[in-house]
């Protein structure tokens, strides 16, 4: 398994998806060329996790986690060709990963907007607290990990995630509805 998860305190709970597994983890800066090489040499049978912050343009990276701005896109359009060689075997969890996947014609499990910071909750008018955000996102990651560990087919996970929401707060309703199989 290949995991690309740039270090970021607000998405640290996503480490729960791969902790303890045999995985190659890329959590630092990579050039476009280095990332292309890595993806090119990853077997199509190997699952790829793309985790963190991003947009419809790709997965972001920033050198300094204390800043709000991102330095670059670490996985983006130049990598689409290599990602398409992993049909149905990609898990992409970042804000609007689904839009990136649709644009690049990727297949797998992708998230839409996932609220991981208070600023995002405010932007989408979702009432929550820092404590709920931290607690419920950790639960969300543990539940997703459990489904992945059980070998649940990726196409079943969006529905199963919805069924696992036991809180039904504005935050959990928002986040649990934003998993898609493409």
ZATI-776777 format. One record per residue (C-alpha): residue in one letter; x, y negated, z. Coordinates in pm, 1 decimal. Layout:
["a" [X Y Z]]
...
//
This chain:
["x" [0.0 0.0 0.0]]
["x" [116.3 -348.8 -85.5]]
["x" [4.1 -631.5 143.1]]
["x" [54.3 -994.8 49.5]]
["x" [-41.6 -1201.6 353.1]]
["x" [140.5 -1533.4 389.7]]
["x" [190.1 -1618.9 757.7]]
["x" [-84.1 -1844.5 890.4]]
["x" [-221.8 -1867.9 1243.8]]
["x" [-584.0 -1913.7 1132.8]]
["x" [-580.4 -1589.8 930.0]]
["x" [-366.9 -1388.1 1173.2]]
["x" [-669.2 -1167.9 1253.7]]
["x" [-637.2 -1022.4 902.6]]
["x" [-323.2 -840.2 1020.1]]
["x" [-568.7 -600.4 1183.6]]
["x" [-643.0 -469.4 833.5]]
["x" [-295.8 -320.5 791.6]]
["x" [-123.1 -304.3 1130.8]]
["x" [15.3 41.2 1194.8]]
["x" [-21.0 151.0 834.4]]
["x" [261.3 237.9 601.7]]
["x" [263.2 -79.1 393.9]]
["x" [503.3 -309.8 220.0]]
["x" [417.5 -651.2 364.7]]
["x" [506.5 -978.5 194.4]]
["x" [441.6 -1261.6 438.7]]
["x" [687.0 -1524.4 319.4]]
["x" [757.2 -1730.7 14.2]]
["x" [793.9 -1563.6 -324.6]]
["x" [862.6 -1721.2 -658.6]]
["x" [626.8 -1651.1 -948.6]]
["x" [896.7 -1430.3 -1094.5]]
["x" [951.6 -1234.7 -769.2]]
["x" [576.6 -1179.2 -727.3]]
["x" [543.2 -1071.8 -1090.2]]
["x" [825.5 -820.4 -1041.3]]
["x" [666.6 -687.2 -722.3]]
["x" [321.9 -644.2 -879.9]]
["x" [466.0 -496.3 -1200.2]]
["x" [647.4 -229.5 -998.2]]
["x" [349.4 -138.3 -779.9]]
["x" [175.9 180.1 -891.1]]
["x" [-181.4 137.0 -1019.9]]
["x" [-287.8 402.1 -766.3]]
["x" [-153.9 192.3 -479.6]]
["x" [-402.1 -36.4 -303.9]]
["x" [-315.9 -405.4 -293.4]]
["x" [-431.7 -635.2 -12.6]]
["x" [-426.0 -1008.9 -84.2]]
["x" [-501.7 -1192.4 240.0]]
["x" [-495.9 -1545.1 378.8]]
["x" [-605.0 -1884.6 252.1]]
["x" [-673.0 -1969.4 -107.6]]
["x" [-918.8 -2091.9 -365.1]]
["x" [-1060.4 -1990.6 -699.7]]
["x" [-708.6 -2056.2 -833.1]]
["x" [-538.2 -1794.0 -613.5]]
["x" [-377.1 -1711.3 -281.2]]
["x" [-196.9 -1997.4 -105.9]]
["x" [134.4 -2021.6 78.6]]
["x" [267.3 -2291.1 310.6]]
["x" [606.0 -2320.2 475.1]]
["x" [483.6 -2504.2 785.4]]
["x" [174.8 -2359.7 953.4]]
["x" [123.3 -2678.1 1156.7]]
["x" [35.7 -2869.0 837.2]]
["x" [-302.7 -2849.7 666.8]]
["x" [-164.5 -2876.3 313.2]]
["x" [-39.4 -2575.9 119.5]]
["x" [287.6 -2572.2 -70.7]]
["x" [188.0 -2350.4 -359.8]]
["x" [-12.6 -2064.9 -499.4]]
["x" [177.2 -1744.1 -433.4]]
["x" [-61.8 -1518.4 -631.3]]
["x" [-241.8 -1688.2 -917.3]]
["x" [-322.1 -1678.1 -1285.8]]
["x" [29.3 -1565.8 -1394.2]]
["x" [-28.3 -1246.8 -1190.5]]
["x" [-373.0 -1161.0 -1328.0]]
["x" [-234.7 -928.3 -1593.5]]
["x" [-54.5 -714.8 -1333.4]]
["x" [-349.5 -716.7 -1092.4]]
["x" [-584.3 -593.9 -1367.4]]
["x" [-373.2 -276.8 -1377.9]]
["x" [-519.1 -192.0 -1032.3]]
["x" [-887.6 -161.1 -1127.0]]
["x" [-1108.1 -124.2 -823.1]]
["x" [-814.2 -91.8 -587.2]]
["x" [-770.9 -451.5 -468.7]]
["x" [-890.5 -603.6 -143.0]]
["x" [-880.8 -983.9 -162.5]]
["x" [-983.5 -1172.3 150.7]]
["x" [-947.6 -1548.7 125.5]]
["x" [-1185.1 -1836.0 61.1]]
["x" [-1331.8 -1793.4 -285.7]]
["x" [-1127.5 -1485.7 -373.4]]
["x" [-1438.1 -1367.1 -557.8]]
["x" [-1419.3 -1664.2 -794.7]]
["x" [-1051.7 -1595.0 -863.4]]
["x" [-1132.1 -1226.6 -925.3]]
["x" [-1414.2 -1311.8 -1166.8]]
["x" [-1195.3 -1556.3 -1359.8]]
["x" [-913.8 -1299.8 -1383.9]]
["x" [-1148.6 -1003.2 -1449.0]]
["x" [-1029.2 -814.6 -1140.1]]
["x" [-1213.1 -530.2 -972.7]]
["x" [-1227.3 -444.5 -605.5]]
["x" [-1354.2 -590.0 -278.4]]
["x" [-1334.7 -968.5 -257.5]]
["x" [-1458.3 -1232.4 -18.9]]
["x" [-1633.3 -1554.1 -95.2]]
["x" [-1594.9 -1841.2 147.3]]
["x" [-1496.9 -1708.7 490.1]]
["x" [-1490.7 -1955.6 777.5]]
["x" [-1166.6 -1917.0 971.4]]
["x" [-1113.9 -2274.0 1095.1]]
["x" [-1338.3 -2528.4 1267.8]]
["x" [-1283.3 -2773.7 980.8]]
["x" [-1434.2 -2520.0 740.8]]
["x" [-1732.6 -2461.6 970.0]]
["x" [-1790.0 -2837.3 987.2]]
["x" [-1758.7 -2868.8 608.7]]
["x" [-2029.3 -2603.6 557.8]]
["x" [-2244.5 -2730.4 847.7]]
["x" [-2216.0 -2401.7 1037.8]]
["x" [-2253.7 -2450.3 1410.8]]
["x" [-1996.4 -2253.7 1607.0]]
["x" [-1725.9 -2292.3 1867.9]]
["x" [-1354.9 -2223.3 1850.2]]
["x" [-1409.4 -1929.6 2088.7]]
["x" [-1684.6 -1776.1 1873.2]]
["x" [-1480.4 -1830.3 1558.9]]
["x" [-1181.9 -1647.1 1704.7]]
["x" [-1385.3 -1367.0 1868.0]]
["x" [-1619.5 -1297.8 1574.4]]
["x" [-1351.5 -1314.3 1306.2]]
["x" [-1145.3 -1065.0 1501.5]]
["x" [-1450.5 -835.8 1520.8]]
["x" [-1511.9 -884.7 1148.9]]
["x" [-1153.6 -780.7 1068.9]]
["x" [-1172.8 -477.1 1300.7]]
["x" [-1499.7 -366.3 1140.1]]
["x" [-1360.4 -404.6 791.0]]
["x" [-1050.0 -207.7 894.2]]
["x" [-1269.4 68.0 1034.0]]
["x" [-1459.7 98.6 705.3]]
["x" [-1136.2 102.4 505.9]]
["x" [-982.8 363.4 738.7]]
["x" [-1293.0 583.4 704.7]]
["x" [-1241.7 581.1 328.6]]
["x" [-1575.0 411.3 260.2]]
["x" [-1583.4 329.2 -112.4]]
["x" [-1515.0 -39.8 -168.3]]
["x" [-1847.2 -85.2 -349.6]]
["x" [-2035.1 16.2 -31.4]]
["x" [-1850.1 -218.3 203.0]]
["x" [-2048.8 -540.6 142.2]]
["x" [-2373.8 -370.8 247.4]]
["x" [-2211.2 -194.6 538.2]]
["x" [-2056.4 -518.1 662.3]]
["x" [-2399.6 -682.2 663.7]]
["x" [-2536.0 -392.8 870.2]]
["x" [-2250.4 -426.4 1122.6]]
["x" [-2333.2 -787.8 1210.3]]
["x" [-2473.8 -746.6 1560.4]]
["x" [-2470.2 -1116.6 1652.2]]
["x" [-2652.9 -1290.0 1365.3]]
["x" [-2524.9 -1633.4 1458.4]]
["x" [-2486.9 -1902.0 1191.9]]
["x" [-2115.7 -1809.5 1173.9]]
["x" [-2159.6 -1433.4 1140.0]]
["x" [-2452.0 -1470.6 898.1]]
["x" [-2229.6 -1690.0 679.2]]
["x" [-1918.1 -1471.6 691.3]]
["x" [-2074.6 -1125.0 667.1]]
["x" [-2274.3 -1224.4 357.7]]
["x" [-1955.8 -1323.8 176.4]]
["x" [-1816.5 -984.2 79.5]]
["x" [-1855.2 -872.1 -279.9]]
["x" [-1758.9 -572.5 -487.4]]
["x" [-1669.2 -678.2 -839.3]]
//
